[in-house]
Amino acid sequence: MRVTKRTDIAMRVLMYCAVHADKLVTKSEIATACNASGNHVAQIINQLAQLGFLNTRRGRHGGLSLAGPASGISVGAVFRAVEGPVPLAECFADSGNACPLSADCRLRAVLSKAAEAFYATLDPVTVEELVSGNAPLLKLLSGGAEPERDCGEVLVSAAQLI
């Protein structure tokens, strides 16, 4: 299973907000800290706000923050909400399935189990767990150093530790 760029950036946004939970942060701060396009970050912030993960405030003193505690935001819930029901293979799609093997193929069941295992691993992990005690990540997201690599690499490393 491949994580989309949208979900990757969504996790960066949430982690950045978790690190800066004591203040409102801006789209441009996040884009700079995580080496992402400001326009792409803005679209994802809008989606995360609509999904209830973020609170946003417009205006001169505006910004964004987590809608609740980072300890209450499940990584699995974020992935499901942002990714939506993406078919793993053609046979999972409700429309456009031209596979002649669909009725008798066992691959679909195996892939379903793999997806369930993927989400079962992510479900108990919270945004708080990704940032708490992670000194290198805290330094990067607190402006202590210029990112030498894409913040997504940090997310992958955290996921591998689970």
C-alpha positions as CSV (number, residue, x, y, z in Angstrom):
1,M,0.0,0.0,0.0
2,R,1.3,3.4,-0.9
3,V,0.6,6.5,1.2
4,T,-0.5,9.4,-1.0
5,K,1.3,12.8,-0.9
6,R,-2.0,14.3,0.4
7,T,-2.0,12.0,3.5
8,D,1.7,12.5,4.0
9,I,1.3,16.3,4.1
10,A,-1.8,15.9,6.3
11,M,0.3,14.1,8.9
12,R,3.0,16.8,8.6
13,V,0.4,19.5,9.3
14,L,-1.0,17.6,12.3
15,M,2.4,16.9,13.7
16,Y,3.4,20.5,13.3
17,C,0.3,21.7,15.1
18,A,0.9,19.2,17.9
19,V,4.4,20.5,18.4
20,H,3.0,24.0,18.5
21,A,-0.1,23.3,20.5
22,D,0.3,26.4,22.6
23,K,-0.3,28.8,19.7
24,L,-2.0,29.3,16.4
25,V,0.3,28.4,13.5
26,T,0.1,29.6,9.9
27,K,0.0,27.8,6.6
28,S,3.3,29.4,5.5
29,E,5.1,28.2,8.7
30,I,4.0,24.7,8.0
31,A,4.9,24.8,4.3
32,T,8.4,26.1,5.1
33,A,9.1,23.7,8.0
34,C,7.9,20.7,6.0
35,N,9.2,21.6,2.5
36,A,5.7,21.6,1.0
37,S,3.9,23.8,-1.5
38,G,1.9,26.5,0.3
39,N,-1.1,25.9,-2.1
40,H,-1.1,22.2,-1.4
41,V,-0.8,22.7,2.3
42,A,-3.8,25.2,2.1
43,Q,-6.0,22.6,0.4
44,I,-5.1,20.0,3.0
45,I,-5.7,22.3,5.9
46,N,-9.1,23.0,4.5
47,Q,-9.8,19.3,4.2
48,L,-8.5,18.6,7.7
49,A,-10.7,21.4,9.1
50,Q,-13.8,20.0,7.3
51,L,-13.0,16.5,8.7
52,G,-12.8,18.0,12.3
53,F,-9.1,17.5,12.9
54,L,-8.2,21.3,12.8
55,N,-9.7,24.6,14.0
56,T,-9.0,27.5,11.7
57,R,-9.4,31.3,12.3
58,R,-9.3,33.8,9.5
59,G,-7.9,37.3,9.6
60,R,-4.8,39.2,10.7
61,H,-4.4,37.2,13.9
62,G,-5.7,34.0,12.4
63,G,-4.1,30.6,12.1
64,L,-4.8,27.0,12.8
65,S,-4.6,24.6,15.7
66,L,-5.6,21.0,16.5
67,A,-9.3,20.7,17.1
68,G,-8.6,18.4,20.1
69,P,-5.7,17.0,22.0
70,A,-3.0,15.2,19.9
71,S,-3.5,12.2,22.1
72,G,-7.0,11.9,20.8
73,I,-6.1,11.9,17.1
74,S,-5.6,8.4,15.7
75,V,-3.2,8.1,12.8
76,G,-5.5,5.4,11.3
77,A,-8.5,7.7,11.5
78,V,-6.5,10.4,9.7
79,F,-5.4,8.0,7.0
80,R,-8.9,6.7,6.5
81,A,-10.5,10.1,6.4
82,V,-7.9,11.7,4.0
83,E,-7.4,8.7,1.7
84,G,-11.1,7.8,1.5
85,P,-12.1,4.4,0.1
86,V,-9.3,3.9,-2.4
87,P,-9.5,0.6,-4.2
88,L,-6.3,-1.4,-3.7
89,A,-6.8,-3.2,-7.1
90,E,-9.2,-2.9,-10.0
91,C,-11.4,-5.6,-8.6
92,F,-12.1,-3.4,-5.5
93,A,-13.7,-0.7,-7.6
94,D,-17.5,-0.5,-7.8
95,S,-17.3,0.7,-11.4
96,G,-14.8,0.1,-14.1
97,N,-13.9,-3.4,-13.0
98,A,-13.0,-5.2,-16.2
99,C,-11.1,-8.0,-14.5
100,P,-12.5,-11.4,-15.7
101,L,-11.1,-13.1,-12.6
102,S,-13.0,-11.1,-10.0
103,A,-15.7,-13.7,-9.2
104,D,-13.2,-16.5,-8.5
105,C,-10.0,-14.7,-7.6
106,R,-8.6,-15.1,-4.1
107,L,-6.3,-12.1,-4.4
108,R,-9.0,-9.7,-3.4
109,A,-9.5,-11.4,0.0
110,V,-5.7,-11.4,0.7
111,L,-5.4,-7.7,-0.2
112,S,-8.4,-6.9,2.1
113,K,-6.7,-8.7,5.0
114,A,-3.5,-6.7,4.2
115,A,-5.3,-3.4,4.2
116,E,-7.0,-4.3,7.5
117,A,-3.6,-5.2,9.0
118,F,-2.2,-1.9,7.8
119,Y,-5.0,0.1,9.5
120,A,-5.0,-2.1,12.6
121,T,-1.3,-1.1,13.0
122,L,-2.1,2.6,12.6
123,D,-5.3,2.8,14.6
124,P,-3.8,2.7,18.1
125,V,-1.0,5.2,17.2
126,T,-1.8,8.9,18.0
127,V,-0.3,12.1,16.7
128,E,0.9,12.7,20.3
129,E,3.0,9.5,20.1
130,L,4.6,10.6,16.9
131,V,5.9,13.8,18.3
132,S,6.3,13.2,22.0
133,G,9.9,12.6,23.0
134,N,11.1,12.7,19.4
135,A,13.9,15.3,19.8
136,P,15.1,15.4,16.2
137,L,11.5,16.0,14.9
138,L,10.8,18.6,17.6
139,K,14.0,20.4,16.6
140,L,13.0,20.4,12.9
141,L,9.4,21.5,13.5
142,S,10.4,24.1,16.1
143,G,12.7,26.0,13.7
144,G,15.9,24.8,15.3
145,A,17.4,23.7,12.0
146,E,16.7,23.9,8.4
147,P,15.1,20.6,7.2
148,E,17.8,18.6,5.5
149,R,15.3,16.2,4.2
150,D,11.6,16.0,3.5
151,C,9.6,15.8,6.7
152,G,7.9,12.8,5.1
153,E,11.0,10.8,5.8
154,V,10.6,11.5,9.5
155,L,7.0,10.2,9.3
156,V,8.1,7.0,7.6
157,S,10.8,6.5,10.2
158,A,8.3,6.9,13.0
159,A,5.9,4.4,11.3
160,Q,8.7,1.9,11.0
161,L,9.3,2.0,14.8
162,I,5.8,0.9,15.5
